[in-house]
Amino acid sequence: MLNELETLSQNIGRLIEINQRQHEARLALEEQLAQLRAQCDETRAELEQVREERAALQAERDALSAKIDDAQVRLNAILEKLPRARAGNERDNQLDLLEPSQSNDDSNAARHGENA
């Protein structure tokens, strides 16, 4: 009978140790769970901030696109109001913007001489 009591006592001691280890493991897991929940909350807050920033950027993009469209319409209206030259006259008009060909040839030759 003494043997049986000693065996029971040892078994109870083992059960107490096992119970204590499980309790410590549960506490560690609860702490880890709390940390993960905090990280999850932080990530959700960051995600919400990024979504708000994205929405603001999309609105800014849309506003800029609308401004570009308006500018394009205005530019087209201005271009339509400008007088149109005939194909033959257009060449002459463009050439009027350039210096006479002799001075161009002289300046080109001078530039080539400097580069040589």
Distance bins in CASP14 RR format, pairs under 12 A and 6 or more apart:
PFRMAT RR
TARGET T0000
AUTHOR 0000-0000-0000
RMODE 2
METHOD distances of the structure
MODEL  1
1 7 0 0 0 0 0 1 0 0 0 0 0
1 8 0 0 0 0 0 1 0 0 0 0 0
2 8 0 0 0 0 0 1 0 0 0 0 0
2 9 0 0 0 0 0 1 0 0 0 0 0
3 9 0 0 0 0 0 1 0 0 0 0 0
3 10 0 0 0 0 0 1 0 0 0 0 0
4 10 0 0 0 0 0 1 0 0 0 0 0
4 11 0 0 0 0 0 1 0 0 0 0 0
5 11 0 0 0 0 0 1 0 0 0 0 0
5 12 0 0 0 0 0 1 0 0 0 0 0
6 12 0 0 0 0 0 1 0 0 0 0 0
6 13 0 0 0 0 0 1 0 0 0 0 0
7 13 0 0 0 0 0 1 0 0 0 0 0
7 14 0 0 0 0 0 1 0 0 0 0 0
8 14 0 0 0 0 0 1 0 0 0 0 0
8 15 0 0 0 0 0 1 0 0 0 0 0
9 15 0 0 0 0 0 1 0 0 0 0 0
9 16 0 0 0 0 0 1 0 0 0 0 0
10 16 0 0 0 0 0 1 0 0 0 0 0
10 17 0 0 0 0 0 1 0 0 0 0 0
11 17 0 0 0 0 0 1 0 0 0 0 0
11 18 0 0 0 0 0 1 0 0 0 0 0
12 18 0 0 0 0 0 1 0 0 0 0 0
12 19 0 0 0 0 0 1 0 0 0 0 0
13 19 0 0 0 0 1 0 0 0 0 0 0
13 20 0 0 0 0 1 0 0 0 0 0 0
14 20 0 0 0 0 0 1 0 0 0 0 0
14 21 0 0 0 0 0 1 0 0 0 0 0
15 21 0 0 0 0 0 1 0 0 0 0 0
15 22 0 0 0 0 0 1 0 0 0 0 0
16 22 0 0 0 0 0 1 0 0 0 0 0
16 23 0 0 0 0 0 1 0 0 0 0 0
17 23 0 0 0 0 0 1 0 0 0 0 0
17 24 0 0 0 0 0 1 0 0 0 0 0
18 24 0 0 0 0 0 1 0 0 0 0 0
18 25 0 0 0 0 0 1 0 0 0 0 0
19 25 0 0 0 0 0 1 0 0 0 0 0
19 26 0 0 0 0 0 1 0 0 0 0 0
20 26 0 0 0 0 0 1 0 0 0 0 0
20 27 0 0 0 0 0 1 0 0 0 0 0
21 27 0 0 0 0 0 1 0 0 0 0 0
21 28 0 0 0 0 0 1 0 0 0 0 0
22 28 0 0 0 0 0 1 0 0 0 0 0
22 29 0 0 0 0 0 1 0 0 0 0 0
23 29 0 0 0 0 0 1 0 0 0 0 0
23 30 0 0 0 0 0 1 0 0 0 0 0
24 30 0 0 0 0 0 1 0 0 0 0 0
24 31 0 0 0 0 0 1 0 0 0 0 0
25 31 0 0 0 0 0 1 0 0 0 0 0
25 32 0 0 0 0 0 1 0 0 0 0 0
26 32 0 0 0 0 0 1 0 0 0 0 0
26 33 0 0 0 0 0 1 0 0 0 0 0
27 33 0 0 0 0 0 1 0 0 0 0 0
27 34 0 0 0 0 0 1 0 0 0 0 0
28 34 0 0 0 0 0 1 0 0 0 0 0
28 35 0 0 0 0 0 1 0 0 0 0 0
29 35 0 0 0 0 0 1 0 0 0 0 0
29 36 0 0 0 0 0 1 0 0 0 0 0
30 36 0 0 0 0 0 1 0 0 0 0 0
30 37 0 0 0 0 0 1 0 0 0 0 0
31 37 0 0 0 0 0 1 0 0 0 0 0
31 38 0 0 0 0 0 1 0 0 0 0 0
32 38 0 0 0 0 0 1 0 0 0 0 0
32 39 0 0 0 0 0 1 0 0 0 0 0
33 39 0 0 0 0 0 1 0 0 0 0 0
33 40 0 0 0 0 0 1 0 0 0 0 0
34 40 0 0 0 0 0 1 0 0 0 0 0
34 41 0 0 0 0 0 1 0 0 0 0 0
35 41 0 0 0 0 0 1 0 0 0 0 0
35 42 0 0 0 0 0 1 0 0 0 0 0
36 42 0 0 0 0 0 1 0 0 0 0 0
36 43 0 0 0 0 0 1 0 0 0 0 0
37 43 0 0 0 0 0 1 0 0 0 0 0
37 44 0 0 0 0 0 1 0 0 0 0 0
38 44 0 0 0 0 0 1 0 0 0 0 0
38 45 0 0 0 0 0 1 0 0 0 0 0
39 45 0 0 0 0 0 1 0 0 0 0 0
39 46 0 0 0 0 0 1 0 0 0 0 0
40 46 0 0 0 0 0 1 0 0 0 0 0
40 47 0 0 0 0 0 1 0 0 0 0 0
41 47 0 0 0 0 0 1 0 0 0 0 0
41 48 0 0 0 0 0 1 0 0 0 0 0
42 48 0 0 0 0 0 1 0 0 0 0 0
42 49 0 0 0 0 0 1 0 0 0 0 0
43 49 0 0 0 0 0 1 0 0 0 0 0
43 50 0 0 0 0 0 1 0 0 0 0 0
44 50 0 0 0 0 0 1 0 0 0 0 0
44 51 0 0 0 0 0 1 0 0 0 0 0
45 51 0 0 0 0 0 1 0 0 0 0 0
45 52 0 0 0 0 0 1 0 0 0 0 0
46 52 0 0 0 0 0 1 0 0 0 0 0
46 53 0 0 0 0 0 1 0 0 0 0 0
47 53 0 0 0 0 0 1 0 0 0 0 0
47 54 0 0 0 0 0 1 0 0 0 0 0
48 54 0 0 0 0 0 1 0 0 0 0 0
48 55 0 0 0 0 0 1 0 0 0 0 0
49 55 0 0 0 0 0 1 0 0 0 0 0
49 56 0 0 0 0 0 1 0 0 0 0 0
50 56 0 0 0 0 0 1 0 0 0 0 0
50 57 0 0 0 0 0 1 0 0 0 0 0
51 57 0 0 0 0 0 1 0 0 0 0 0
51 58 0 0 0 0 0 1 0 0 0 0 0
52 58 0 0 0 0 0 1 0 0 0 0 0
52 59 0 0 0 0 0 1 0 0 0 0 0
53 59 0 0 0 0 0 1 0 0 0 0 0
53 60 0 0 0 0 0 1 0 0 0 0 0
54 60 0 0 0 0 0 1 0 0 0 0 0
54 61 0 0 0 0 0 1 0 0 0 0 0
55 61 0 0 0 0 0 1 0 0 0 0 0
55 62 0 0 0 0 0 1 0 0 0 0 0
56 62 0 0 0 0 0 1 0 0 0 0 0
56 63 0 0 0 0 0 1 0 0 0 0 0
57 63 0 0 0 0 0 1 0 0 0 0 0
57 64 0 0 0 0 0 1 0 0 0 0 0
58 64 0 0 0 0 0 1 0 0 0 0 0
58 65 0 0 0 0 0 1 0 0 0 0 0
59 65 0 0 0 0 0 1 0 0 0 0 0
59 66 0 0 0 0 0 1 0 0 0 0 0
60 66 0 0 0 0 0 1 0 0 0 0 0
60 67 0 0 0 0 0 1 0 0 0 0 0
61 67 0 0 0 0 0 1 0 0 0 0 0
61 68 0 0 0 0 0 1 0 0 0 0 0
62 68 0 0 0 0 0 1 0 0 0 0 0
62 69 0 0 0 0 0 1 0 0 0 0 0
63 69 0 0 0 0 0 1 0 0 0 0 0
63 70 0 0 0 0 0 1 0 0 0 0 0
64 70 0 0 0 0 0 1 0 0 0 0 0
64 71 0 0 0 0 0 1 0 0 0 0 0
65 71 0 0 0 0 0 1 0 0 0 0 0
65 72 0 0 0 0 0 1 0 0 0 0 0
66 72 0 0 0 0 0 1 0 0 0 0 0
66 73 0 0 0 0 0 1 0 0 0 0 0
67 73 0 0 0 0 0 1 0 0 0 0 0
67 74 0 0 0 0 0 1 0 0 0 0 0
68 74 0 0 0 0 0 1 0 0 0 0 0
68 75 0 0 0 0 0 1 0 0 0 0 0
69 75 0 0 0 0 0 1 0 0 0 0 0
69 76 0 0 0 0 0 1 0 0 0 0 0
70 76 0 0 0 0 0 1 0 0 0 0 0
70 77 0 0 0 0 0 1 0 0 0 0 0
71 77 0 0 0 0 0 1 0 0 0 0 0
71 78 0 0 0 0 0 1 0 0 0 0 0
72 78 0 0 0 0 0 1 0 0 0 0 0
72 79 0 0 0 0 0 1 0 0 0 0 0
73 79 0 0 0 0 0 1 0 0 0 0 0
73 80 0 0 0 0 0 1 0 0 0 0 0
74 80 0 0 0 0 0 1 0 0 0 0 0
74 81 0 0 0 0 0 1 0 0 0 0 0
75 81 0 0 0 0 0 1 0 0 0 0 0
75 82 0 0 0 0 0 1 0 0 0 0 0
76 82 0 0 0 0 0 1 0 0 0 0 0
83 89 0 0 0 0 0 1 0 0 0 0 0
83 90 0 0 0 0 0 1 0 0 0 0 0
83 93 0 0 0 0 0 1 0 0 0 0 0
84 90 0 0 0 0 1 0 0 0 0 0 0
84 93 0 0 0 0 0 1 0 0 0 0 0
85 91 0 0 0 0 1 0 0 0 0 0 0
85 92 0 0 0 0 1 0 0 0 0 0 0
85 93 1 0 1 0 0 0 0 0 0 0 0
85 94 0 0 0 0 1 0 0 0 0 0 0
85 96 0 0 0 0 0 1 0 0 0 0 0
86 92 0 0 0 0 1 0 0 0 0 0 0
86 93 0 0 0 0 1 0 0 0 0 0 0
87 93 0 0 0 0 0 1 0 0 0 0 0
87 94 0 0 0 0 0 1 0 0 0 0 0
88 94 0 0 0 0 0 1 0 0 0 0 0
88 95 0 0 0 0 0 1 0 0 0 0 0
89 95 0 0 0 0 0 1 0 0 0 0 0
89 96 0 0 0 0 0 1 0 0 0 0 0
90 96 0 0 0 0 0 1 0 0 0 0 0
90 97 0 0 0 0 0 1 0 0 0 0 0
91 97 0 0 0 0 0 1 0 0 0 0 0
91 98 0 0 0 0 0 1 0 0 0 0 0
92 98 0 0 0 0 0 1 0 0 0 0 0
95 101 0 0 0 0 1 0 0 0 0 0 0
95 104 0 0 0 0 0 1 0 0 0 0 0
98 104 1 0 0 1 0 0 0 0 0 0 0
98 105 0 0 0 0 0 1 0 0 0 0 0
98 107 0 0 0 0 0 1 0 0 0 0 0
99 105 0 0 0 0 1 0 0 0 0 0 0
99 106 0 0 0 0 1 0 0 0 0 0 0
99 107 1 0 0 1 0 0 0 0 0 0 0
99 108 0 0 0 0 0 1 0 0 0 0 0
100 106 0 0 0 0 1 0 0 0 0 0 0
100 107 0 0 0 0 0 1 0 0 0 0 0
101 107 0 0 0 0 0 1 0 0 0 0 0
101 108 0 0 0 0 0 1 0 0 0 0 0
102 108 0 0 0 0 0 1 0 0 0 0 0
102 109 0 0 0 0 0 1 0 0 0 0 0
103 109 0 0 0 0 0 1 0 0 0 0 0
103 110 0 0 0 0 0 1 0 0 0 0 0
104 110 0 0 0 0 0 1 0 0 0 0 0
104 111 0 0 0 0 0 1 0 0 0 0 0
105 111 0 0 0 0 0 1 0 0 0 0 0
105 112 0 0 0 0 0 1 0 0 0 0 0
106 112 0 0 0 0 0 1 0 0 0 0 0
106 113 0 0 0 0 0 1 0 0 0 0 0
107 113 0 0 0 0 0 1 0 0 0 0 0
107 114 0 0 0 0 0 1 0 0 0 0 0
108 114 0 0 0 0 0 1 0 0 0 0 0
108 115 0 0 0 0 0 1 0 0 0 0 0
109 115 0 0 0 0 0 1 0 0 0 0 0
109 116 0 0 0 0 0 1 0 0 0 0 0
110 116 0 0 0 0 0 1 0 0 0 0 0
END
